[in-house]
């Protein structure tokens, strides 16, 4: 017997960032598999194509009342969630981040009559545990949101252990790794390399929102220490402002070696042209950027921190170095720039690993299975 399609509400931060990318890809893949998907957020997530059948977007309007010193998003979000649940009969609200999305979902559930109450699945991406979970002003609210969810998922085994340790959550937590579905590039590899002015140089790529924990300054300092720096260029696909790093680029004499492209929609164009990825994060629950590069056979040099060792197997699908060790970053990048054979071997292994463990085919059924399991049991109490 075929199981009926599910109706799923998804709430995420819609702007540039791994969690929004993951939530958008999940929504698109669910809709392609015949489920009905409703995104509920203040903005349409930027990675969602306009024309996916079965996928809908419900904007949350936030009014800035003079009465409030700080505009409130949680309450209008909860009202919109309840409205969509009542109108469309959602089975599940899948929220990415406990704060404030799971909190709003709990409120929406409490506002609805029992027959219209959805199950709540909360996915943690990091900050709820690593930053807010340590803040006494947030911790009890996060713990409550997690204990009252019908299921909790995290994006790495590392985040699973950290969430148990920091938040002392007792409910089961499922580890469901990130996945990535590359879109076909819109330009040829040669066209992209021409645009970047690359001749025989190796292209090193870094993609992130450039938050301080990404330690972009370590990447730049490592670039300056590489013996092969004249044989390569660093291309930064920036989901944040690169201007604060310009003085360091000048100070290190890297003006001709570092290129920046901001808020790029077609990252695939650049990833197909890249030879190695470069990541110096001091914290990372998964690091979607590494996976995005891996999908194009592009191996990375990255820091051995958080969930990154679950993405890259050291020496097999990339190179791992200690956090803050700039010489090791430079040496790792030198090895890959100078040895195309090693790049090919690590890149090929990484691409196979991504396909096997972190593809839509491997991951989406795990979410669907989880949704069906929570729908089959009584709701968690408020
Ligand atoms: O890393 C960021 O600054 C963005 C953040 C987000 O909200 O997108 O990323 C987190 O979620 C991603 C998707 O699950 C993970 O790949 C990132 O590792 C995680 N960031 C951190 O843990 C710092």
Boltz pocket constraint, residues with backbone or C-beta under 6 A from the ligand:
constraints:
  - pocket:
      binder: B
      contacts: [[A, 16], [A, 17], [A, 18], [A, 19], [A, 20], [A, 22], [A, 124], [A, 125], [A, 126], [A, 127], [A, 155], [A, 178], [A, 209], [A, 211], [A, 213], [A, 283], [A, 284], [A, 285], [A, 286], [A, 287], [A, 288], [A, 289]]
      max_distance: 6.0
